[in-house]
Amino acid sequence: MVLVIRLAHLRFALTLAYRPVSKKRISKDVNESEKDAKHPKKPKSSAVESEVSSPAPSPLSPDQLERIARNKRAAMEKRTSAQTPPGFGESWREGLSEEFEKPYFKKLMDFVSKERTSCTVYPPAEEVFTWTQMCDIRDVKVVILGQDPYHGPGQAHGLCFSVKKPVRPPPSLENMYKELVTDIEGFQHPRHGDLTGWSEQGVLLLNAVLTVRASNANSHKDRGWETFTDAVVQWLSNNQEGLVFMLWGAYAQKKGAAIDRKRHHVLQAVHPSPLSAHRGFFGCSHFSKANELLVQSGKSPINWKSL
């Protein structure tokens, strides 16, 4: 019985070994072999080979490069023009336009705009940046730093210490005139408080804060103006040579702490306010000293009598 079973297994194995292959299968295998021989498959190229074999882009011509640069400048000009506050002098915009795009400045402009809808704000919107309209940013010679605009009717017009005609000069400006009488030969009280004549000669009259609520001194303090006017002072310090900075009082001196004193001249004294003028402002001779320093730097002096 065992022998019979073993013989059956052997017969089955021999049958499988000698089983004929179909003609269809043989034909298919032969055809594929002939096809591979005639058209061998190319290996897939690597990413590096692809990059090497692809043609390099042709370089741009000088005219094309100039056109691209011109278009970029035009787009930037359009964007910054849209962000520039009204009444901002062109040369000053070119120097300070980066500030307009910063979040603090946008927030500041929104704040001032909302303030104007609910209360009286000085100076008028078109006069906030009067100091940028008086002379080119590159023509500044002297910088006088103030703190806060006057908060009475008709006083503030965008220049520190200055008031419009026929508004009577405030006490601090009266003390400046007293010092000028003793410091500058031939100076006479002009009978008004408008300092535009100085600004047009290159005297930057810059407050730290540029707006204020009526009858509420320092009401716009710490809203962002200080950051902006710091940027103004920093730009002048970094991009000009031989300027004269007049820093009167602790506030102005702190604001001017970052001025490069190797490149510029700094004159310091107490504030011309009636509370402090007698403690060192009178007799400081800053106006004549400023002219001496300007001449040393190769610049023309300020005609302080031209008001």
Buried (B, 14 or more C-beta within 10 A) or exposed (E): EEEEEEEEEEEEEEEEEEEEEEEEEEEEEEEEEEEEEEEEEEEEEEEEEEEEEEEEEEEEEEEEEEEEEEEEEEEEEEEBEEBBBEBBBEBBBEBBBEBBEBEEBEEBBEBBEEBBEEEBBBBBBEBBBBBBBBBBBEBBBBBBBBBBBBBBEEBBBBBBBBBBEEBEBBEBBBBBBBBBEEBBEEBEEBEBBBBBBBBEBBBBBBBBBBBBBEEEBEBBEEBBBBBBBBBBBEBBBEEBEBBBBBBBBEBBBEBBEEBBEEBBBBBBBBBBBEEBBEEEBBEBBBBBBBBEBBEEBEBEBBEBEEB
